[in-house]
Amino acid sequence: MAVVDVIVNNCKALWRIPLVGQRLPWIFLGISIVGSIVKDTHLLPDTYFSNSRNLLNTYFVKVSWGWTLMLLTPFILLTSYNKEWTYALRRLSSLVVATAIWYTVTETFFYIEDATGTSCLMPESQVKGQVPYNEINTSSRCRKAGGQWDGFDISGHSFILSYSALVIAEEMAPMANVEMEVNSNTVLDLIYISLNSIVIIWVFMFCCTSVYFHAFSHKFFGTVFGILGWYITYRVWYLKPMSPGLPQQANKKGRQPS
């Protein structure tokens, strides 16, 4: 499939650019800072993506971890199945670790928001003023009532979008150094293209979050947690023997994982 081969090669070329392949965490931090400055100027007009009900947010971002797992699981299996089964299981365990980090961090965000808030701000059309704390005492109840909780709302979008993109990029990294062969694995190539497409969506929606939603501190902490989750695993723990390990690096002229 010539078209697939061209797209795959273009994706690999993109990740070989140092600014993209090696500086992605800094790109997320930069977008978060610059986007917040743009938001505070109030110069950017509202667009389709300033509405949280847009299709990408509804059907992709809100279930972003599901998309990440759905594509990374077969990708890791296909790039590991021709090795020992213990290696494949070990590599798949990285997704278990990543899921634990995602769940723990997001639940911590909810706890911080509940613990730092005292009241639910309701629209004037529903209730004038504030609903007493003893009536609506959690952020989830407040949102269900149509209000806005006044707690410290660390951006879950900034966290999950940066974290998912960094994990995907790390798992795809060896593919950038593998030359295309005539008998390449078409299924693997299609999943690779899908993963690259998802990363593009995550980065784009991260930009939208930065310029349209949340206060700077909320986005900054969300992004930092996303980067820390990636760094502690892929740059520290996974370098050690008792860990899921890193994706196996391929030689530049080696066979494409299949």
C-alpha positions in Angstrom: 0.0 0.0 0.0 2.0 2.9 -1.3 -0.1 5.6 0.4 0.3 3.9 3.8 4.0 3.6 3.2 4.3 7.3 2.4 2.4 8.4 5.5 4.4 6.1 7.7 7.7 7.4 6.4 6.5 11.0 6.9 5.5 10.2 10.5 8.9 8.7 11.1 10.6 11.7 9.6 8.6 14.0 11.8 9.7 12.2 15.0 13.3 12.3 13.9 13.2 16.1 14.1 14.9 16.8 17.5 12.4 19.6 18.5 9.6 17.1 18.1 11.1 13.8 19.2 13.2 15.1 22.1 11.5 18.3 23.3 7.9 17.3 23.5 7.6 17.9 27.3 9.0 21.4 26.9 6.6 22.0 24.0 3.7 21.2 26.3 5.0 23.5 29.0 5.5 26.3 26.5 2.0 25.9 25.0 0.5 26.0 28.6 2.3 29.2 29.4 1.8 31.0 26.1 -1.8 29.8 25.8 -2.6 31.2 29.2 -1.1 34.6 28.3 -3.2 34.6 25.1 -6.3 33.7 27.2 -5.7 36.5 29.6 -5.5 39.1 26.8 -9.1 38.2 25.8 -8.1 39.0 22.2 -8.9 35.5 20.9 -12.5 35.3 19.6 -14.7 32.4 20.5 -14.7 29.5 18.1 -16.2 26.1 17.7 -13.5 24.7 20.0 -14.1 27.2 22.8 -17.3 25.3 23.4 -16.6 22.2 25.6 -19.3 20.3 23.7 -17.3 20.2 20.5 -17.0 16.8 18.8 -13.3 16.3 19.5 -13.7 17.0 23.2 -16.9 14.9 23.5 -15.8 11.8 21.6 -12.0 11.9 22.0 -10.7 14.0 25.0 -13.3 12.9 27.5 -12.4 9.2 26.8 -8.8 9.9 25.9 -7.3 7.2 28.0 -9.6 4.7 26.4 -8.3 5.7 22.9 -4.7 5.6 24.2 -5.1 2.0 25.6 -7.1 0.8 22.6 -4.3 1.8 20.2 -1.2 1.2 22.3 -2.2 -2.4 23.4 -2.1 -3.9 19.9 0.8 -1.8 18.9 2.9 -3.1 21.8 1.8 -6.7 21.1 2.7 -6.4 17.4 6.1 -5.0 18.2 6.8 -7.6 20.9 5.2 -10.9 19.8 8.3 -12.2 17.9 10.3 -11.9 21.1 9.9 -14.0 24.3 6.4 -13.9 25.7 7.8 -12.7 29.0 9.1 -9.6 27.2 5.7 -9.0 25.7 4.0 -9.3 29.1 6.6 -7.1 30.7 6.1 -4.4 28.1 2.3 -4.6 28.4 2.6 -4.1 32.1 3.7 -0.5 31.3 0.1 0.2 30.3 -1.1 -1.2 33.7 1.4 1.2 35.4 0.2 4.1 33.2 -3.4 3.4 33.9 -2.7 3.4 37.7 -1.0 6.7 37.3 -3.9 8.2 35.3 -6.4 7.0 37.9 -4.5 8.0 40.9 -3.7 11.5 39.6 -7.2 12.3 38.4 -8.7 11.1 41.7 -6.2 13.3 43.5 -7.3 16.2 41.4 -10.9 15.6 42.4 -10.0 15.4 46.1 -8.0 18.6 46.0 -10.9 20.4 44.2 -13.4 19.2 46.9 -11.0 19.9 49.8 -10.2 23.4 48.7 -13.8 24.5 47.9 -16.5 25.7 50.2 -19.4 26.7 48.0 -21.2 26.1 44.7 -21.6 29.1 42.5 -24.9 28.9 40.7 -26.1 30.9 37.7 -28.4 33.8 38.6 -31.1 32.2 36.5 -31.2 29.3 38.9 -30.2 30.6 42.3 -29.0 34.1 43.3 -25.8 34.0 45.2 -24.4 30.8 46.5 -25.8 27.5 47.6 -24.7 26.7 51.2 -21.8 24.3 51.6 -23.9 21.9 53.7 -26.3 21.5 50.8 -23.9 20.9 47.9 -20.6 19.9 49.4 -18.7 18.3 46.5 -17.6 19.5 43.0 -19.4 16.6 41.3 -22.7 17.5 43.0 -22.2 21.1 42.1 -21.6 20.4 38.4 -24.7 18.1 38.3 -26.7 21.0 39.8 -25.4 23.3 37.0 -23.1 25.3 39.2 -19.4 26.0 39.4 -17.4 24.7 42.5 -15.0 27.3 43.9 -12.2 24.8 44.7 -8.7 24.6 43.1 -9.6 22.9 39.8 -6.3 21.4 38.4 -6.8 20.9 34.7 -7.5 17.2 34.1 -7.3 18.0 30.3 -3.8 19.4 30.6 -2.8 16.4 32.6 -4.3 13.6 30.5 -3.5 15.1 27.1 0.2 15.8 27.9 0.6 12.4 29.7 -1.1 10.4 26.9 0.9 12.1 24.2 4.2 11.5 26.0 3.5 7.9 26.7 2.5 7.2 23.1 5.5 9.1 21.8 7.8 7.0 24.0 6.2 3.7 22.8 6.5 4.7 19.2 10.1 6.0 19.4 11.8 2.9 18.1 9.8 3.0 14.9 11.4 6.3 13.8 14.7 4.5 13.4 13.4 1.5 11.4 13.6 1.7 7.6 10.5 0.6 5.7 10.7 -2.9 4.1 8.8 -4.3 1.1 7.1 -6.9 3.3 6.1 -4.6 6.1 3.2 -5.3 8.5 0.3 -3.4 7.1 -1.8 -3.7 10.4 1.1 -2.3 12.4 1.6 0.5 9.9 -2.1 1.5 10.2 -2.0 1.4 14.0 1.2 3.5 13.9 -0.6 6.1 11.7 -3.6 6.0 14.1 -1.3 6.7 17.1 0.3 9.6 15.3 -3.1 11.0 14.5 -4.2 10.7 18.1 -1.1 12.5 19.2 -1.9 15.3 16.8 -5.4 15.5 18.2 -4.1 15.5 21.8 -1.7 18.3 21.1 -4.3 20.4 19.2 -6.9 20.0 22.1 -4.1 20.8 24.6 -3.7 24.1 22.7 -7.5 24.7 22.8 -7.5 24.0 26.6 -4.6 26.4 27.1 -6.2 29.4 25.2 -9.9 28.9 26.2 -10.2 27.2 29.6 -8.9 27.2 33.2 -6.6 29.6 35.0 -2.9 29.5 34.4 -2.1 27.8 37.7 -4.7 25.0 37.0 -3.2 24.3 33.6 0.4 24.6 34.7 0.0 22.0 37.6 -2.0 19.7 35.3 0.8 19.8 32.7 3.5 19.3 35.3 1.8 16.2 36.7 1.5 14.8 33.1 5.2 15.4 32.5 6.2 14.0 35.9 4.1 10.8 35.4 6.0 10.2 32.1 9.5 11.2 33.5 9.3 9.1 36.7 8.5 6.0 34.7 10.2 6.3 31.3 13.3 8.3 32.4 13.8 6.8 35.9 12.0 3.6 36.8 11.9 1.9 33.4 15.7 2.1 33.2 16.0 -0.3 36.1 15.8 -4.2 35.8 12.7 -4.6 38.0 10.4 -2.6 35.8 8.3 -2.9 32.6 11.4 -1.7 30.7 11.6 0.6 27.7 10.6 -0.3 24.1 13.4 -2.1 22.5 15.4 0.2 20.3 15.9 -0.9 16.7 19.0 -0.5 14.6 18.6 2.1 11.9 18.9 -0.6 9.2 17.2 -3.3 11.2 13.9 -5.0 10.4 10.6 -3.2 11.1 9.0 -4.7 14.2 6.4 -7.2 13.0 
